[in-house]
Amino acid sequence: MRDTMNNKLTRILLTLILSGAICLTLFAGSAAAEDEVHFALVDPKVAANEYWTNILLTTAPHNNTTDVVWITGSGDTLLEAWADAANNSGYTYGIGGNSSYPYQLSSINGPFTNYEGWGNNDSEGGYVWWKTYVSDGGNLSTWNISYSQTGIDLKDHSASEFPYFAFVWGTWCTWPNPWGMGTNFTVLPRDY
């Protein structure tokens, strides 16, 4: 009888230990699922030519601040990682101000710059907005420019897809652009 009782207690104890180990494994796995993304906020002083540089610097609000600021956040999606980075770095921002470009950065206000109410909001004729560039981090001299005109829906992409992400306050022709205009102007960061 005593052996039977000891066997039952041993099985119960082993079951509890195994259950605890499974819970810890699941918890550790879910915590590790978030990926880190390094966001560059780029405030260029030039566009692809003198005309668009003038629009960038005078028509749109522009602060004479540091060219590039890096902030880092974590999340499962780019939107979660961006929210984490912005909130932890003291930025307020708007997402989806232009219904044609949902879940894209509309405005940002914080330590780096003050573009509250500007960006992709249908309010400035579409001349200047937060353009998006991505990199896998292997070589920050080779940013992917394919999203620079259309932008990226931040909620539809996982954070692991693009560990380096640049928001560039620019015009449609801010370099780099798909047409090769203004190739002598470099506004994207080359290191982190």
N, C-alpha and C positions, 0 to 999 in steps of 0.2 A: 504494500500500500504506500509506504513511504517512498519507494523507488518510483512508483507511478506518479506520485505527486511531484517529486523532484523532476521527473521527465517533462511533465506538463509545464512546470514553472520554467524549466530551461527552454522549452519551445516558445513559451510566451515571451521570455526575455530576448531570445534570438530574433523573434518576429519584431519586437519593438526596436531592437538595435538595427535590424535590416530596414525597417520602415523609416527610422530616423536617417539612416545613411542615404536612402533613396530621396527623401525630402531635401537633405542637404545638397545632394547632387543636382536635383532639379532646380533648387534655388540658385546654386552657383552657376548653372547653365543659363538660367534666365537673366541673371545679373551680367553675365559675360556677353550677352547678345547685343548689347548696345555698342555701337562703334563711335570712335572719335573722329570728328571732322574739324579741319583747320580752315577757318573762313578768313579771307583777306578782304578788307574793305578798302577799295582803291579810289582815290580822289585825284584823277589825272589833271594835269595842267594843259594838256594838248589833245586835240582830236586828229583827224586825218589831214586836215589842211587849215589854212588861216580862217576861212569862213566859219567852219564848224567849231574851231577852237574858240572863236569869238562868241558863238552861241553858248558853248559850254561854260565859258567864264563870265559872260555878262547877262545873257537872257535868263538862264537858269540860276537859281541860287547856288552860290559856290563859296566855300570858306577857304582861306589860304592856310590850310592845315597840312599836316604830314601826309605824304603821298599814300602810304600803305600802313594799315593797322591790322594785326592778326588777332583774332579771338578764336577760342576753341570750345567746342561743345560736344556732347555725346547724345546718342539716341538711336532708335531703330531706323527712323527715316531722316531724310535731310531736314524736313520741317522740325522734327523733334530736336535734332542736333543744333539747328539754327536757334530755336527758342531757348535752349539751354545756354548756348554761347552768348546770345544777346542779353538775356536776363542776368547771367552771372557777370557780365561786363558792364552793366549799367545802361543798356540801350533800350529805348522803346521803339517800336516799329509797327508798320502796317503791312498786312498781307492781303493780296487780292483786291486792291483798290480799283483795278481795271478788270471788268468782267470778262474781257477777251483774253486775259492772262491770269487765270485763277491760281491761287497758291504760289504767287511770285511776290517778291519783295516790292512793296509800293512806296514806303517811306521809312526813314530811320532817323532817330534823334538820339544823340548821346555824346560821349566824350570825344569821339572822332570828328563828328560833323553835326550840323543841324539842318537837315533837309525835311523837316516836319511838313507833311502835306504835299511833298513833291515826290516825283518818281513816276511810276506807272499808274497814274490816277486819272487819265483822260483830261487833265487840267492844263497841260502845257503844250497841247498839240502834238504830243508824241515825239518831240524833238530830243528830249533827254530822259533817260530812265536808268534803272539799275540793271546793267547788262550782266550776264552770267557766263563764267568760264570755269572749266573743271580740269582737274589733273589727278592722275593716280599717284602723284608724289615722286615718281621715279626720276623725273627731270622737270623742274619748274620753269625751264626755258621753253618747254613745249606744252603749253596749255592747249586744251581742246577748244577750238573756237566755234564749233558747230552749233552751240546753243546761244551764241552771242546775240542773235537777232530775235529768236523765238523765246528764249528763256527756258527755265526748267520748273515744272510743277513740283514744288518741294515735297509734297506729301506722297507723290507717286514714285519716288526714288529712295532706295535704301541708303543709309549713311555709308555703308561699306562700298558702294559703287564709286563714290567720289570723295576720297579722304581729304582732298584739297579743293576748295571752292572759292572763287573770287567773285565778289559783287563789284562791278566797275560803274561808277557814275559817269555815263558817257552818252554820246550821240550815236546814231545808227552807224556812223563811219568811224567811231573811235577804234584805233588799232589795238589788237588785231581784229580784222573783219574778213568775211569770206571773199571779198573782192580784191584784197591786196592793196587797197588804198592806204596811203600814209604809212608805208612799211618802215619809214625812218623814225616813226614815233613808237616808243615802247612804253606801255603803261602798266603791264602786268608784272607782278613781283617775280624775281628770279631765285629767291631763297626764302626760307621760313625762319 
